[in-house]
Amino acid sequence: MEPLINLLRKRFPFFEGELLLEIEKNGIIQEIETEENLLSEGQIIKSFPIVLEGSLRIVRTNPEGHELLLYYLHPGEVCSMALTCCMGRQKSNINVIAEQKSLILRIPEEYLEKWLLHFPAWKSFIMYAYRQKFDELLDTIDSIAFLKMDQRLEKFFQNRFKATGEKIFKGKQQDIAYQLNTSREVISRLLKKMEQKQLIIISRNRIDFSALIQAE
């Protein structure tokens, strides 16, 4: 693995040199596999994740275990909802799951406010994270409120491509249904329509949506 300080300089060239050294000294590196759960609802948050490589998805779940996808985290990003829980010393109200194999830097919660006071670049980074993910959360709400399910399904694939760079979804149709908070039957029907339009290619536990991305 590339030395941490080099990864930090690559992802955060705008951070002060002293801040980079502080992060290298106090951050905790963690590798997680695809679909591994990094943070669960109800868990006490003692550190918050910054993505160095890979991508994470932020979801809410209902008692039946159905997911509602809120937004993705890309390299160089931090979860604003996790930050909020850290600052308020509250239990997590989200699940954080690896969308693909990822390299995470966990920052202990005691450094969050300390660095806000001492490093202007850190303050700007955290404020930008709040605004960016709040906007993405509003976009999710708008999709649920105003888009038809076929539009939400297309947006699901488009957002996944933006998060991972991948044009292949590996998983069951039920997995998509969970994330969009609908039934597998609805997703199956809409996927067949998309395939008839030659926007996707469906095979067992695999959906190629390259044509959909190219059609944008």
PyMOL commands that place a pseudoatom at each C-alpha (Angstrom):
pseudoatom trace, name=CA, resn=MET, resi=1, chain=A, elem=C, hetatm=0, pos=[0.000, 0.000, 0.000]
pseudoatom trace, name=CA, resn=GLU, resi=2, chain=A, elem=C, hetatm=0, pos=[1.165, 3.507, -0.802]
pseudoatom trace, name=CA, resn=PRO, resi=3, chain=A, elem=C, hetatm=0, pos=[2.464, 5.425, 2.255]
pseudoatom trace, name=CA, resn=LEU, resi=4, chain=A, elem=C, hetatm=0, pos=[-0.376, 7.209, 4.028]
pseudoatom trace, name=CA, resn=ILE, resi=5, chain=A, elem=C, hetatm=0, pos=[1.215, 10.653, 3.799]
pseudoatom trace, name=CA, resn=ASN, resi=6, chain=A, elem=C, hetatm=0, pos=[1.398, 10.301, 0.000]
pseudoatom trace, name=CA, resn=LEU, resi=7, chain=A, elem=C, hetatm=0, pos=[-2.273, 9.298, -0.171]
pseudoatom trace, name=CA, resn=LEU, resi=8, chain=A, elem=C, hetatm=0, pos=[-3.214, 12.258, 1.981]
pseudoatom trace, name=CA, resn=ARG, resi=9, chain=A, elem=C, hetatm=0, pos=[-1.258, 14.710, -0.181]
pseudoatom trace, name=CA, resn=LYS, resi=10, chain=A, elem=C, hetatm=0, pos=[-2.914, 13.265, -3.277]
pseudoatom trace, name=CA, resn=ARG, resi=11, chain=A, elem=C, hetatm=0, pos=[-6.467, 13.457, -1.908]
pseudoatom trace, name=CA, resn=PHE, resi=12, chain=A, elem=C, hetatm=0, pos=[-6.088, 16.676, 0.084]
pseudoatom trace, name=CA, resn=PRO, resi=13, chain=A, elem=C, hetatm=0, pos=[-3.507, 18.941, -1.589]
pseudoatom trace, name=CA, resn=PHE, resi=14, chain=A, elem=C, hetatm=0, pos=[-5.278, 21.944, -0.004]
pseudoatom trace, name=CA, resn=PHE, resi=15, chain=A, elem=C, hetatm=0, pos=[-4.650, 20.794, 3.594]
pseudoatom trace, name=CA, resn=GLU, resi=16, chain=A, elem=C, hetatm=0, pos=[-1.950, 22.553, 5.614]
pseudoatom trace, name=CA, resn=GLY, resi=17, chain=A, elem=C, hetatm=0, pos=[1.266, 20.564, 6.050]
pseudoatom trace, name=CA, resn=GLU, resi=18, chain=A, elem=C, hetatm=0, pos=[0.826, 20.442, 9.826]
pseudoatom trace, name=CA, resn=LEU, resi=19, chain=A, elem=C, hetatm=0, pos=[-2.725, 19.139, 9.398]
pseudoatom trace, name=CA, resn=LEU, resi=20, chain=A, elem=C, hetatm=0, pos=[-1.540, 16.375, 7.081]
pseudoatom trace, name=CA, resn=LEU, resi=21, chain=A, elem=C, hetatm=0, pos=[0.972, 15.290, 9.725]
pseudoatom trace, name=CA, resn=GLU, resi=22, chain=A, elem=C, hetatm=0, pos=[-1.753, 15.358, 12.408]
pseudoatom trace, name=CA, resn=ILE, resi=23, chain=A, elem=C, hetatm=0, pos=[-4.006, 13.174, 10.264]
pseudoatom trace, name=CA, resn=GLU, resi=24, chain=A, elem=C, hetatm=0, pos=[-1.174, 10.753, 9.516]
pseudoatom trace, name=CA, resn=LYS, resi=25, chain=A, elem=C, hetatm=0, pos=[-0.363, 10.511, 13.226]
pseudoatom trace, name=CA, resn=ASN, resi=26, chain=A, elem=C, hetatm=0, pos=[-3.907, 10.086, 14.562]
pseudoatom trace, name=CA, resn=GLY, resi=27, chain=A, elem=C, hetatm=0, pos=[-5.889, 8.551, 11.702]
pseudoatom trace, name=CA, resn=ILE, resi=28, chain=A, elem=C, hetatm=0, pos=[-6.618, 4.818, 11.624]
pseudoatom trace, name=CA, resn=ILE, resi=29, chain=A, elem=C, hetatm=0, pos=[-6.314, 3.042, 8.258]
pseudoatom trace, name=CA, resn=GLN, resi=30, chain=A, elem=C, hetatm=0, pos=[-8.872, 0.340, 7.516]
pseudoatom trace, name=CA, resn=GLU, resi=31, chain=A, elem=C, hetatm=0, pos=[-9.446, -1.817, 4.436]
pseudoatom trace, name=CA, resn=ILE, resi=32, chain=A, elem=C, hetatm=0, pos=[-13.003, -3.072, 3.910]
pseudoatom trace, name=CA, resn=GLU, resi=33, chain=A, elem=C, hetatm=0, pos=[-14.400, -5.529, 1.409]
pseudoatom trace, name=CA, resn=THR, resi=34, chain=A, elem=C, hetatm=0, pos=[-17.410, -5.058, -0.861]
pseudoatom trace, name=CA, resn=GLU, resi=35, chain=A, elem=C, hetatm=0, pos=[-20.701, -5.154, 1.106]
pseudoatom trace, name=CA, resn=GLU, resi=36, chain=A, elem=C, hetatm=0, pos=[-18.863, -5.030, 4.436]
pseudoatom trace, name=CA, resn=ASN, resi=37, chain=A, elem=C, hetatm=0, pos=[-20.704, -2.925, 7.017]
pseudoatom trace, name=CA, resn=LEU, resi=38, chain=A, elem=C, hetatm=0, pos=[-18.543, -0.117, 8.348]
pseudoatom trace, name=CA, resn=LEU, resi=39, chain=A, elem=C, hetatm=0, pos=[-21.124, 1.533, 10.588]
pseudoatom trace, name=CA, resn=SER, resi=40, chain=A, elem=C, hetatm=0, pos=[-24.576, 0.438, 11.785]
pseudoatom trace, name=CA, resn=GLU, resi=41, chain=A, elem=C, hetatm=0, pos=[-27.656, 2.273, 13.013]
pseudoatom trace, name=CA, resn=GLY, resi=42, chain=A, elem=C, hetatm=0, pos=[-27.686, 2.525, 16.800]
pseudoatom trace, name=CA, resn=GLN, resi=43, chain=A, elem=C, hetatm=0, pos=[-23.908, 2.175, 17.054]
pseudoatom trace, name=CA, resn=ILE, resi=44, chain=A, elem=C, hetatm=0, pos=[-22.033, 4.756, 19.117]
pseudoatom trace, name=CA, resn=ILE, resi=45, chain=A, elem=C, hetatm=0, pos=[-19.730, 6.665, 16.780]
pseudoatom trace, name=CA, resn=LYS, resi=46, chain=A, elem=C, hetatm=0, pos=[-16.230, 7.099, 18.178]
pseudoatom trace, name=CA, resn=SER, resi=47, chain=A, elem=C, hetatm=0, pos=[-14.611, 7.877, 14.818]
pseudoatom trace, name=CA, resn=PHE, resi=48, chain=A, elem=C, hetatm=0, pos=[-15.800, 8.996, 11.410]
pseudoatom trace, name=CA, resn=PRO, resi=49, chain=A, elem=C, hetatm=0, pos=[-14.637, 7.683, 8.019]
pseudoatom trace, name=CA, resn=ILE, resi=50, chain=A, elem=C, hetatm=0, pos=[-12.889, 9.527, 5.196]
pseudoatom trace, name=CA, resn=VAL, resi=51, chain=A, elem=C, hetatm=0, pos=[-12.720, 7.596, 1.928]
pseudoatom trace, name=CA, resn=LEU, resi=52, chain=A, elem=C, hetatm=0, pos=[-9.231, 7.314, 0.429]
pseudoatom trace, name=CA, resn=GLU, resi=53, chain=A, elem=C, hetatm=0, pos=[-10.005, 4.678, -2.201]
pseudoatom trace, name=CA, resn=GLY, resi=54, chain=A, elem=C, hetatm=0, pos=[-13.186, 2.907, -3.322]
pseudoatom trace, name=CA, resn=SER, resi=55, chain=A, elem=C, hetatm=0, pos=[-16.719, 4.037, -2.436]
pseudoatom trace, name=CA, resn=LEU, resi=56, chain=A, elem=C, hetatm=0, pos=[-19.288, 3.657, 0.340]
pseudoatom trace, name=CA, resn=ARG, resi=57, chain=A, elem=C, hetatm=0, pos=[-23.058, 3.905, 0.313]
pseudoatom trace, name=CA, resn=ILE, resi=58, chain=A, elem=C, hetatm=0, pos=[-25.015, 5.574, 3.081]
pseudoatom trace, name=CA, resn=VAL, resi=59, chain=A, elem=C, hetatm=0, pos=[-28.397, 3.975, 3.771]
pseudoatom trace, name=CA, resn=ARG, resi=60, chain=A, elem=C, hetatm=0, pos=[-31.290, 3.848, 6.204]
pseudoatom trace, name=CA, resn=THR, resi=61, chain=A, elem=C, hetatm=0, pos=[-32.990, 0.541, 6.955]
pseudoatom trace, name=CA, resn=ASN, resi=62, chain=A, elem=C, hetatm=0, pos=[-36.466, -0.363, 8.162]
pseudoatom trace, name=CA, resn=PRO, resi=63, chain=A, elem=C, hetatm=0, pos=[-37.251, -3.153, 10.669]
pseudoatom trace, name=CA, resn=GLU, resi=64, chain=A, elem=C, hetatm=0, pos=[-37.599, -5.640, 7.784]
pseudoatom trace, name=CA, resn=GLY, resi=65, chain=A, elem=C, hetatm=0, pos=[-34.047, -4.885, 6.669]
pseudoatom trace, name=CA, resn=HIS, resi=66, chain=A, elem=C, hetatm=0, pos=[-34.986, -2.949, 3.526]
pseudoatom trace, name=CA, resn=GLU, resi=67, chain=A, elem=C, hetatm=0, pos=[-32.475, -0.268, 2.585]
pseudoatom trace, name=CA, resn=LEU, resi=68, chain=A, elem=C, hetatm=0, pos=[-33.131, 3.258, 1.408]
pseudoatom trace, name=CA, resn=LEU, resi=69, chain=A, elem=C, hetatm=0, pos=[-30.089, 4.637, -0.390]
pseudoatom trace, name=CA, resn=LEU, resi=70, chain=A, elem=C, hetatm=0, pos=[-29.313, 8.197, 0.747]
pseudoatom trace, name=CA, resn=TYR, resi=71, chain=A, elem=C, hetatm=0, pos=[-26.066, 8.958, -1.082]
pseudoatom trace, name=CA, resn=TYR, resi=72, chain=A, elem=C, hetatm=0, pos=[-22.596, 7.642, -1.928]
pseudoatom trace, name=CA, resn=LEU, resi=73, chain=A, elem=C, hetatm=0, pos=[-19.181, 8.609, -0.583]
pseudoatom trace, name=CA, resn=HIS, resi=74, chain=A, elem=C, hetatm=0, pos=[-16.343, 8.927, -3.085]
pseudoatom trace, name=CA, resn=PRO, resi=75, chain=A, elem=C, hetatm=0, pos=[-12.560, 9.178, -2.550]
pseudoatom trace, name=CA, resn=GLY, resi=76, chain=A, elem=C, hetatm=0, pos=[-11.712, 12.327, -0.645]
pseudoatom trace, name=CA, resn=GLU, resi=77, chain=A, elem=C, hetatm=0, pos=[-15.185, 12.617, 0.915]
pseudoatom trace, name=CA, resn=VAL, resi=78, chain=A, elem=C, hetatm=0, pos=[-16.474, 12.375, 4.475]
pseudoatom trace, name=CA, resn=CYS, resi=79, chain=A, elem=C, hetatm=0, pos=[-19.974, 11.467, 5.657]
pseudoatom trace, name=CA, resn=SER, resi=80, chain=A, elem=C, hetatm=0, pos=[-21.769, 14.562, 6.955]
pseudoatom trace, name=CA, resn=MET, resi=81, chain=A, elem=C, hetatm=0, pos=[-24.327, 12.488, 8.881]
pseudoatom trace, name=CA, resn=ALA, resi=82, chain=A, elem=C, hetatm=0, pos=[-21.549, 10.640, 10.702]
pseudoatom trace, name=CA, resn=LEU, resi=83, chain=A, elem=C, hetatm=0, pos=[-19.944, 14.000, 11.481]
pseudoatom trace, name=CA, resn=THR, resi=84, chain=A, elem=C, hetatm=0, pos=[-23.215, 15.260, 12.953]
pseudoatom trace, name=CA, resn=CYS, resi=85, chain=A, elem=C, hetatm=0, pos=[-23.489, 12.215, 15.206]
pseudoatom trace, name=CA, resn=CYS, resi=86, chain=A, elem=C, hetatm=0, pos=[-19.865, 12.636, 16.286]
pseudoatom trace, name=CA, resn=MET, resi=87, chain=A, elem=C, hetatm=0, pos=[-20.280, 16.300, 17.175]
pseudoatom trace, name=CA, resn=GLY, resi=88, chain=A, elem=C, hetatm=0, pos=[-23.464, 15.599, 19.110]
pseudoatom trace, name=CA, resn=ARG, resi=89, chain=A, elem=C, hetatm=0, pos=[-22.033, 12.412, 20.613]
pseudoatom trace, name=CA, resn=GLN, resi=90, chain=A, elem=C, hetatm=0, pos=[-25.131, 10.586, 19.411]
pseudoatom trace, name=CA, resn=LYS, resi=91, chain=A, elem=C, hetatm=0, pos=[-25.712, 7.061, 18.198]
pseudoatom trace, name=CA, resn=SER, resi=92, chain=A, elem=C, hetatm=0, pos=[-25.534, 6.491, 14.459]
pseudoatom trace, name=CA, resn=ASN, resi=93, chain=A, elem=C, hetatm=0, pos=[-28.771, 6.968, 12.523]
pseudoatom trace, name=CA, resn=ILE, resi=94, chain=A, elem=C, hetatm=0, pos=[-27.351, 5.481, 9.306]
pseudoatom trace, name=CA, resn=ASN, resi=95, chain=A, elem=C, hetatm=0, pos=[-25.639, 2.391, 7.943]
pseudoatom trace, name=CA, resn=VAL, resi=96, chain=A, elem=C, hetatm=0, pos=[-22.374, 2.793, 6.049]
pseudoatom trace, name=CA, resn=ILE, resi=97, chain=A, elem=C, hetatm=0, pos=[-21.641, -0.083, 3.656]
pseudoatom trace, name=CA, resn=ALA, resi=98, chain=A, elem=C, hetatm=0, pos=[-18.786, -0.636, 1.198]
pseudoatom trace, name=CA, resn=GLU, resi=99, chain=A, elem=C, hetatm=0, pos=[-20.078, -0.397, -2.367]
pseudoatom trace, name=CA, resn=GLN, resi=100, chain=A, elem=C, hetatm=0, pos=[-16.712, -1.737, -3.518]
pseudoatom trace, name=CA, resn=LYS, resi=101, chain=A, elem=C, hetatm=0, pos=[-13.432, -2.689, -1.875]
pseudoatom trace, name=CA, resn=SER, resi=102, chain=A, elem=C, hetatm=0, pos=[-12.318, 0.484, -0.122]
pseudoatom trace, name=CA, resn=LEU, resi=103, chain=A, elem=C, hetatm=0, pos=[-9.535, 2.066, 1.883]
pseudoatom trace, name=CA, resn=ILE, resi=104, chain=A, elem=C, hetatm=0, pos=[-10.863, 4.129, 4.765]
pseudoatom trace, name=CA, resn=LEU, resi=105, chain=A, elem=C, hetatm=0, pos=[-9.210, 6.553, 7.154]
pseudoatom trace, name=CA, resn=ARG, resi=106, chain=A, elem=C, hetatm=0, pos=[-10.993, 6.729, 10.492]
pseudoatom trace, name=CA, resn=ILE, resi=107, chain=A, elem=C, hetatm=0, pos=[-10.563, 9.942, 12.475]
pseudoatom trace, name=CA, resn=PRO, resi=108, chain=A, elem=C, hetatm=0, pos=[-11.237, 9.699, 16.239]
pseudoatom trace, name=CA, resn=GLU, resi=109, chain=A, elem=C, hetatm=0, pos=[-14.068, 12.064, 17.169]
pseudoatom trace, name=CA, resn=GLU, resi=110, chain=A, elem=C, hetatm=0, pos=[-11.981, 14.106, 19.632]
pseudoatom trace, name=CA, resn=TYR, resi=111, chain=A, elem=C, hetatm=0, pos=[-9.957, 15.588, 16.759]
pseudoatom trace, name=CA, resn=LEU, resi=112, chain=A, elem=C, hetatm=0, pos=[-12.962, 16.888, 14.820]
pseudoatom trace, name=CA, resn=GLU, resi=113, chain=A, elem=C, hetatm=0, pos=[-13.547, 20.062, 16.840]
pseudoatom trace, name=CA, resn=LYS, resi=114, chain=A, elem=C, hetatm=0, pos=[-9.877, 20.481, 17.738]
pseudoatom trace, name=CA, resn=TRP, resi=115, chain=A, elem=C, hetatm=0, pos=[-8.862, 20.706, 14.085]
pseudoatom trace, name=CA, resn=LEU, resi=116, chain=A, elem=C, hetatm=0, pos=[-11.817, 22.990, 13.320]
pseudoatom trace, name=CA, resn=LEU, resi=117, chain=A, elem=C, hetatm=0, pos=[-10.288, 25.533, 15.683]
pseudoatom trace, name=CA, resn=HIS, resi=118, chain=A, elem=C, hetatm=0, pos=[-6.711, 25.229, 14.470]
pseudoatom trace, name=CA, resn=PHE, resi=119, chain=A, elem=C, hetatm=0, pos=[-6.825, 24.558, 10.716]
pseudoatom trace, name=CA, resn=PRO, resi=120, chain=A, elem=C, hetatm=0, pos=[-8.819, 26.766, 8.288]
pseudoatom trace, name=CA, resn=ALA, resi=121, chain=A, elem=C, hetatm=0, pos=[-8.555, 24.167, 5.495]
pseudoatom trace, name=CA, resn=TRP, resi=122, chain=A, elem=C, hetatm=0, pos=[-10.122, 21.521, 7.742]
pseudoatom trace, name=CA, resn=LYS, resi=123, chain=A, elem=C, hetatm=0, pos=[-12.984, 23.865, 8.611]
pseudoatom trace, name=CA, resn=SER, resi=124, chain=A, elem=C, hetatm=0, pos=[-13.610, 24.579, 4.924]
pseudoatom trace, name=CA, resn=PHE, resi=125, chain=A, elem=C, hetatm=0, pos=[-13.479, 20.864, 4.129]
pseudoatom trace, name=CA, resn=ILE, resi=126, chain=A, elem=C, hetatm=0, pos=[-16.031, 19.978, 6.817]
pseudoatom trace, name=CA, resn=MET, resi=127, chain=A, elem=C, hetatm=0, pos=[-18.377, 22.827, 5.864]
pseudoatom trace, name=CA, resn=TYR, resi=128, chain=A, elem=C, hetatm=0, pos=[-18.209, 21.812, 2.209]
pseudoatom trace, name=CA, resn=ALA, resi=129, chain=A, elem=C, hetatm=0, pos=[-18.952, 18.189, 3.159]
pseudoatom trace, name=CA, resn=TYR, resi=130, chain=A, elem=C, hetatm=0, pos=[-22.090, 19.266, 5.008]
pseudoatom trace, name=CA, resn=ARG, resi=131, chain=A, elem=C, hetatm=0, pos=[-23.329, 21.345, 2.091]
pseudoatom trace, name=CA, resn=GLN, resi=132, chain=A, elem=C, hetatm=0, pos=[-22.490, 18.760, -0.576]
pseudoatom trace, name=CA, resn=LYS, resi=133, chain=A, elem=C, hetatm=0, pos=[-24.123, 15.801, 1.138]
pseudoatom trace, name=CA, resn=PHE, resi=134, chain=A, elem=C, hetatm=0, pos=[-27.109, 17.873, 2.249]
pseudoatom trace, name=CA, resn=ASP, resi=135, chain=A, elem=C, hetatm=0, pos=[-27.688, 18.750, -1.409]
pseudoatom trace, name=CA, resn=GLU, resi=136, chain=A, elem=C, hetatm=0, pos=[-27.381, 15.078, -2.379]
pseudoatom trace, name=CA, resn=LEU, resi=137, chain=A, elem=C, hetatm=0, pos=[-29.824, 14.127, 0.366]
pseudoatom trace, name=CA, resn=LEU, resi=138, chain=A, elem=C, hetatm=0, pos=[-32.300, 16.697, -0.983]
pseudoatom trace, name=CA, resn=ASP, resi=139, chain=A, elem=C, hetatm=0, pos=[-31.821, 15.187, -4.436]
pseudoatom trace, name=CA, resn=THR, resi=140, chain=A, elem=C, hetatm=0, pos=[-32.721, 11.775, -3.011]
pseudoatom trace, name=CA, resn=ILE, resi=141, chain=A, elem=C, hetatm=0, pos=[-35.842, 13.202, -1.376]
pseudoatom trace, name=CA, resn=ASP, resi=142, chain=A, elem=C, hetatm=0, pos=[-36.810, 14.909, -4.625]
pseudoatom trace, name=CA, resn=SER, resi=143, chain=A, elem=C, hetatm=0, pos=[-36.389, 11.623, -6.507]
pseudoatom trace, name=CA, resn=ILE, resi=144, chain=A, elem=C, hetatm=0, pos=[-38.668, 9.789, -4.081]
pseudoatom trace, name=CA, resn=ALA, resi=145, chain=A, elem=C, hetatm=0, pos=[-41.260, 12.565, -4.116]
pseudoatom trace, name=CA, resn=PHE, resi=146, chain=A, elem=C, hetatm=0, pos=[-41.294, 13.588, -7.756]
pseudoatom trace, name=CA, resn=LEU, resi=147, chain=A, elem=C, hetatm=0, pos=[-39.818, 10.863, -9.989]
pseudoatom trace, name=CA, resn=LYS, resi=148, chain=A, elem=C, hetatm=0, pos=[-41.586, 7.756, -11.233]
pseudoatom trace, name=CA, resn=MET, resi=149, chain=A, elem=C, hetatm=0, pos=[-40.013, 4.433, -10.306]
pseudoatom trace, name=CA, resn=ASP, resi=150, chain=A, elem=C, hetatm=0, pos=[-38.618, 3.876, -13.819]
pseudoatom trace, name=CA, resn=GLN, resi=151, chain=A, elem=C, hetatm=0, pos=[-36.840, 7.244, -13.577]
pseudoatom trace, name=CA, resn=ARG, resi=152, chain=A, elem=C, hetatm=0, pos=[-35.540, 6.398, -10.115]
pseudoatom trace, name=CA, resn=LEU, resi=153, chain=A, elem=C, hetatm=0, pos=[-34.217, 3.084, -11.431]
pseudoatom trace, name=CA, resn=GLU, resi=154, chain=A, elem=C, hetatm=0, pos=[-32.290, 4.794, -14.224]
pseudoatom trace, name=CA, resn=LYS, resi=155, chain=A, elem=C, hetatm=0, pos=[-30.963, 7.318, -11.702]
pseudoatom trace, name=CA, resn=PHE, resi=156, chain=A, elem=C, hetatm=0, pos=[-29.881, 4.424, -9.465]
pseudoatom trace, name=CA, resn=PHE, resi=157, chain=A, elem=C, hetatm=0, pos=[-27.586, 3.088, -12.210]
pseudoatom trace, name=CA, resn=GLN, resi=158, chain=A, elem=C, hetatm=0, pos=[-26.338, 6.559, -13.145]
pseudoatom trace, name=CA, resn=ASN, resi=159, chain=A, elem=C, hetatm=0, pos=[-25.464, 7.395, -9.537]
pseudoatom trace, name=CA, resn=ARG, resi=160, chain=A, elem=C, hetatm=0, pos=[-23.757, 4.049, -9.089]
pseudoatom trace, name=CA, resn=PHE, resi=161, chain=A, elem=C, hetatm=0, pos=[-21.583, 4.730, -12.133]
pseudoatom trace, name=CA, resn=LYS, resi=162, chain=A, elem=C, hetatm=0, pos=[-20.639, 8.143, -10.721]
pseudoatom trace, name=CA, resn=ALA, resi=163, chain=A, elem=C, hetatm=0, pos=[-19.777, 6.523, -7.376]
pseudoatom trace, name=CA, resn=THR, resi=164, chain=A, elem=C, hetatm=0, pos=[-17.759, 3.551, -8.622]
pseudoatom trace, name=CA, resn=GLY, resi=165, chain=A, elem=C, hetatm=0, pos=[-16.937, 4.079, -12.311]
pseudoatom trace, name=CA, resn=GLU, resi=166, chain=A, elem=C, hetatm=0, pos=[-18.411, 0.629, -12.945]
pseudoatom trace, name=CA, resn=LYS, resi=167, chain=A, elem=C, hetatm=0, pos=[-21.002, -0.129, -15.634]
pseudoatom trace, name=CA, resn=ILE, resi=168, chain=A, elem=C, hetatm=0, pos=[-21.838, -3.587, -14.303]
pseudoatom trace, name=CA, resn=PHE, resi=169, chain=A, elem=C, hetatm=0, pos=[-24.125, -4.172, -11.342]
pseudoatom trace, name=CA, resn=LYS, resi=170, chain=A, elem=C, hetatm=0, pos=[-23.304, -7.478, -9.631]
pseudoatom trace, name=CA, resn=GLY, resi=171, chain=A, elem=C, hetatm=0, pos=[-26.118, -8.530, -7.362]
pseudoatom trace, name=CA, resn=LYS, resi=172, chain=A, elem=C, hetatm=0, pos=[-29.709, -9.620, -7.208]
pseudoatom trace, name=CA, resn=GLN, resi=173, chain=A, elem=C, hetatm=0, pos=[-32.687, -7.634, -8.406]
pseudoatom trace, name=CA, resn=GLN, resi=174, chain=A, elem=C, hetatm=0, pos=[-33.930, -7.843, -4.824]
pseudoatom trace, name=CA, resn=ASP, resi=175, chain=A, elem=C, hetatm=0, pos=[-30.870, -5.819, -3.766]
pseudoatom trace, name=CA, resn=ILE, resi=176, chain=A, elem=C, hetatm=0, pos=[-31.953, -2.980, -6.056]
pseudoatom trace, name=CA, resn=ALA, resi=177, chain=A, elem=C, hetatm=0, pos=[-35.519, -3.234, -4.767]
pseudoatom trace, name=CA, resn=TYR, resi=178, chain=A, elem=C, hetatm=0, pos=[-34.287, -2.897, -1.182]
pseudoatom trace, name=CA, resn=GLN, resi=179, chain=A, elem=C, hetatm=0, pos=[-32.227, 0.204, -1.969]
pseudoatom trace, name=CA, resn=LEU, resi=180, chain=A, elem=C, hetatm=0, pos=[-35.115, 1.858, -3.808]
pseudoatom trace, name=CA, resn=ASN, resi=181, chain=A, elem=C, hetatm=0, pos=[-37.608, 0.755, -1.146]
pseudoatom trace, name=CA, resn=THR, resi=182, chain=A, elem=C, hetatm=0, pos=[-39.917, -1.088, -3.530]
pseudoatom trace, name=CA, resn=SER, resi=183, chain=A, elem=C, hetatm=0, pos=[-40.739, -4.690, -4.443]
pseudoatom trace, name=CA, resn=ARG, resi=184, chain=A, elem=C, hetatm=0, pos=[-38.636, -7.091, -6.505]
pseudoatom trace, name=CA, resn=GLU, resi=185, chain=A, elem=C, hetatm=0, pos=[-41.593, -7.596, -8.851]
pseudoatom trace, name=CA, resn=VAL, resi=186, chain=A, elem=C, hetatm=0, pos=[-41.686, -3.889, -9.706]
pseudoatom trace, name=CA, resn=ILE, resi=187, chain=A, elem=C, hetatm=0, pos=[-37.933, -3.783, -10.312]
pseudoatom trace, name=CA, resn=SER, resi=188, chain=A, elem=C, hetatm=0, pos=[-38.037, -6.956, -12.425]
pseudoatom trace, name=CA, resn=ARG, resi=189, chain=A, elem=C, hetatm=0, pos=[-40.776, -5.508, -14.623]
pseudoatom trace, name=CA, resn=LEU, resi=190, chain=A, elem=C, hetatm=0, pos=[-38.981, -2.202, -15.108]
pseudoatom trace, name=CA, resn=LEU, resi=191, chain=A, elem=C, hetatm=0, pos=[-35.659, -3.913, -15.830]
pseudoatom trace, name=CA, resn=LYS, resi=192, chain=A, elem=C, hetatm=0, pos=[-37.290, -5.968, -18.572]
pseudoatom trace, name=CA, resn=LYS, resi=193, chain=A, elem=C, hetatm=0, pos=[-38.627, -2.770, -20.141]
pseudoatom trace, name=CA, resn=MET, resi=194, chain=A, elem=C, hetatm=0, pos=[-35.147, -1.226, -19.983]
pseudoatom trace, name=CA, resn=GLU, resi=195, chain=A, elem=C, hetatm=0, pos=[-33.711, -4.332, -21.614]
pseudoatom trace, name=CA, resn=GLN, resi=196, chain=A, elem=C, hetatm=0, pos=[-36.314, -4.122, -24.402]
pseudoatom trace, name=CA, resn=LYS, resi=197, chain=A, elem=C, hetatm=0, pos=[-35.131, -0.551, -25.016]
pseudoatom trace, name=CA, resn=GLN, resi=198, chain=A, elem=C, hetatm=0, pos=[-31.546, -1.942, -25.197]
pseudoatom trace, name=CA, resn=LEU, resi=199, chain=A, elem=C, hetatm=0, pos=[-30.452, 0.203, -22.272]
pseudoatom trace, name=CA, resn=ILE, resi=200, chain=A, elem=C, hetatm=0, pos=[-29.269, -2.772, -20.202]
pseudoatom trace, name=CA, resn=ILE, resi=201, chain=A, elem=C, hetatm=0, pos=[-28.316, -6.425, -20.589]
pseudoatom trace, name=CA, resn=ILE, resi=202, chain=A, elem=C, hetatm=0, pos=[-29.599, -8.757, -17.876]
pseudoatom trace, name=CA, resn=SER, resi=203, chain=A, elem=C, hetatm=0, pos=[-27.924, -12.027, -16.914]
pseudoatom trace, name=CA, resn=ARG, resi=204, chain=A, elem=C, hetatm=0, pos=[-27.844, -14.062, -13.706]
pseudoatom trace, name=CA, resn=ASN, resi=205, chain=A, elem=C, hetatm=0, pos=[-26.958, -11.757, -10.784]
pseudoatom trace, name=CA, resn=ARG, resi=206, chain=A, elem=C, hetatm=0, pos=[-25.474, -9.286, -13.269]
pseudoatom trace, name=CA, resn=ILE, resi=207, chain=A, elem=C, hetatm=0, pos=[-26.776, -6.212, -15.098]
pseudoatom trace, name=CA, resn=ASP, resi=208, chain=A, elem=C, hetatm=0, pos=[-24.709, -4.458, -17.749]
pseudoatom trace, name=CA, resn=PHE, resi=209, chain=A, elem=C, hetatm=0, pos=[-25.920, -0.847, -17.947]
pseudoatom trace, name=CA, resn=SER, resi=210, chain=A, elem=C, hetatm=0, pos=[-23.173, 0.468, -20.275]
pseudoatom trace, name=CA, resn=ALA, resi=211, chain=A, elem=C, hetatm=0, pos=[-25.710, 1.482, -22.933]
pseudoatom trace, name=CA, resn=LEU, resi=212, chain=A, elem=C, hetatm=0, pos=[-27.672, 3.528, -20.405]
pseudoatom trace, name=CA, resn=ILE, resi=213, chain=A, elem=C, hetatm=0, pos=[-24.555, 5.506, -19.444]
pseudoatom trace, name=CA, resn=GLN, resi=214, chain=A, elem=C, hetatm=0, pos=[-23.625, 6.061, -23.091]
pseudoatom trace, name=CA, resn=ALA, resi=215, chain=A, elem=C, hetatm=0, pos=[-27.143, 7.301, -23.810]
pseudoatom trace, name=CA, resn=GLU, resi=216, chain=A, elem=C, hetatm=0, pos=[-26.872, 10.149, -21.286]
for i in range(1, 216): cmd.bond("trace and resi %d" % i, "trace and resi %d" % (i + 1))
show_as sticks, trace
zoom trace
